[in-house]
Amino acid sequence: YSVVPAPRTIFKGIRALPPGHALVWENGRLAVEPYWRLRFTPKRAIAEAEAREEIRRLRLEATRLRLISDVPLGAFLSGGIDSSAVVACMARTSAARVRTFSIGFDAAAFDELRYARQVAAAFDTDHHETVVRPYAMAILPDLVWAYDQPYGDSSAIPSFYVARMARQHVTVALNGDGGDEAFGGYERYMAQALAARYQAVPRPLRTGAEALARAALRPFAGPRTLARKALRFLEAAARPPAERYLAWVLTFDATARRALYTPEFGARIGGERPERLVEQRLSDRGDPLDALFASDYALYLPDDLLVKMDVATMTHSLEARSPFLDHELVEFAATLPAAWKVRGLSTKWLLRRALRGWLPKAILRRGKMGFGVPLSRWFRGELRGFAEDVLGPDGLGKRGYFRPDAVARLLAEHGAGHADHAHRLWALLVFELWHRTFLDPPAPAKITL
């Protein structure tokens, strides 16, 4: 998962307190119990028009509550629907001019600044932006130190930078975290729904069509291209629902882990199957899409996204607030029909309709880009030598966890353009640097006479 899911931690004998839980120590006994749980049933009996109006009301109220402050406020603005909705609500709620902060990249497939500028212009915000380039790796030691545990989500890089930039102007920053889980924003939700229909096609017809499609798409399957998304869909669509979803969210699946682990480390892992974390939640009865939302609320959101934002902001003494995580808004969204969130090829179907007239049409129509970084290009260019050094026999290879030949194969395949292993390489890179930072003995101090 590229992170350590709670309640586990990377440190033996230490556990994390999961979100929404209380820990009570009483009379020598320890109890950990949930004090709040998100429920997706029963579904609310409500007309669509009424639901759209309630979403607008709850969004405004959630934003108003998070604007209560004695210190300067601003907002992270990616130009996506969620962060743009936050800025729209701030502009409607606050008497002061909204301050916005955006990050871009020198790779068009990852750069959203043009969208952020549209939103900033629409609401006349006091807008600030910066472009992240490969020399952003200069902050990597700070990232590894700040996150305490191995944290392999590379979007920590732009999060770190935008938090540092925002802190120069404000003390509190609002963000759009939680919008995808509440209103069905991830493309994997759409893909899961389409895959169920795809499996209804007779297998002989699918097999022939898939072979032709793979051959035609591979030459065009660059990072974030439609061809790459189609290939990922074809690779996972024939699997059972839980396996299919895991193929889209795991950094290393079971096959990749077997090839990566040394025999000794594999034996110590034993029968450990991290897939169970998702499988348990996807086995719940009810709407299959609701099961996906519930899984991400339980795992991806608290263990990855919220950790990323909390650490990136608090490292710079900046407070982050998330209107989409308002409990009344979340509870209302959970009881709406899943079909109002993901419909056909459209994600966030109902939210987009609720925000008509509030956001520019170009923002409402655009697809999700995500807060990623151009790792694929960086690992084939400026960072290639650095990665080969850190992940080589004298670095990660000497730990005994992973087979040096398997890591070398990942590096070679990626470098030659035969595969895109960027996220796997990043996870391994962070793990090695974490090991050096927290577990290796420090170098002896220099003594000057």
Disulfide bonds with the S-S distance in Angstrom:
none
